[in-house]
Amino acid sequence: MSNATLVYDIRNSRYLNITGRCTLRCRFCPKQNGSTQVHQYQLGLDSQPSAEALLPLLGEVSQFDEYVFCGYGEPTLNLETLLSVAKAIKARGGRVRVNTDGLGSLFHRRNILPQLASCVDALSISLNTQDEVTYQRHCAPKLKGSYDAVREFIRQAPNYIDSVEVSAIDGLEGVDMAACQAIVEAAGARFKPRQLDIVG
């Protein structure tokens, strides 16, 4: 893991890359097409870093608007590291956001939101599509019941986390952005349209 990028900066945020594993195989994800690069950063990981590997890389929290758990994997799959590092950031006065596919509770077979609530300020959740058929086609989930699980996660998230933003991708075939927005706003979250092929 010597040449792997564990932290990378975009604008005024420091991003934390804590796993290469994912619960989805999204057809639009560059990783599925052989690329593990964002901007100039190489994000491929062959193992999951520990909190001890990340803590020395946090830098001075006052220099960053926020720390974002986001790489080419689903950060909640390395939950222990996520929670440990997020708590350390909060203890230093920093702000924490997690970019997630919303399947962490399904993967861990329990509601992980109470744990996230203790150390996460904001969630960015990828809904991506308005129905299960379109989700299966574009996101190719590995776990049964994934679409229902992400919908449930979105419904519950605002009860635990102050800032919840949910995205869908404009430009994916068959995606109804207005329907996605209605789902998100009904849950009390904020809708964020994203453009296809624009990462970071």
C-alpha positions, -999 to +999 in steps of 0.1 A: +000+000+000+031+022-001+021+042-032-016+043-024-032+076-018-049+076+016-056+114+017-061+138-011-073+174-013-099+189-035-106+226-031-106+233+007-115+198+017-093+168+027-106+135+013-100+102+032-097+071+011-103+042+035-113+012+013-113-002-022-142-025-015-178-016-026-213-029-023-221-017-059-206-022-093-219+009-109-215+008-147-208+046-147-180+043-121-145+048-136-133+020-114-155-004-134-137+007-165-102+002-152-094+036-138-087+043-101-078+080-106-095+112-095-079+144-106-041+136-103-046+111-074-043+073-077-069+058-054-065+021-058-061+002-025-052-034-020-060-034+017-081-014+042-060+011+061-063+013+099-071+044+118-034+044+129-024+048+093-047+078+087-044+098+119-009+112+111-022+123+077-050+145+089-030+177+091-042+208+108-080+207+109-083+245+108-069+245+073-098+225+058-135+232+055-143+196+061-129+161+059-147+138+035-147+100+036-147+092-001-125+071-023-131+044-049-149+022-023-178+025+001-163+040+033-189+024+057-174-010+048-144+000+068-166+012+096-142+008+125-116+030+108-142+055+097-156+060+133-121+061+149-108+087+125-140+108+125-140+109+163-104+122+162-113+149+137-143+160+158-121+161+189-098+185+171-127+207+161-130+196+125-161+189+103-168+154+089-188+143+058-193+108+046-200+100+009-220+068+008-241+045-013-264+042+017-259+004+020-238+004+052-268-007+073-276-036+049-240-047+048-236-047+086-271-061+091-279-033+116-287+004+116-253+021+116-268+056+117-266+060+155-229+053+154-224+078+125-244+104+144-218+105+171-191+118+148-205+128+114-218+162+105-230+155+070-240+126+047-239+126+009-259+096-002-261+083-038-297+073-047-289+074-084-323+062-097-360+064-090-368+027-090-353-007-085-352-019-121-332+012-132-310+008-101-302-028-109-293-019-144-269+010-136-256+001-101-254-037-102-257-042-065-240-072-049-265-075-020-301-085-023-326-058-014-301-030-020-326-005-036-351-009-007-322-006+017-309+027+003-344+041+003-348+032+040-314+047+048-324+079+031-357+080+051-339+074+084-308+095+079-323+130+087-334+117+121-297+112+130-276+136+109-282+173+106-271+177+069-282+150+045-278+155+008-289+128-017-278+127-053-289+113-086-270+115-119-285+135-148-276+118-181-280+082-170-304+065-194-339+060-178-333+081-147-361+105-139-345+133-120-379+148-109-389+115-094-356+112-076-360+147-062-395+139-049-382+108-031-354+127-015-375+157-004-402+134+010-376+120+033-366+155+045-332+155+028-317+179+002-315+168-034-283+173-054-284+166-091-250+154-105-237+153-140-226+121-156-189+116-159-179+145-136-161+131-105-150+153-076 
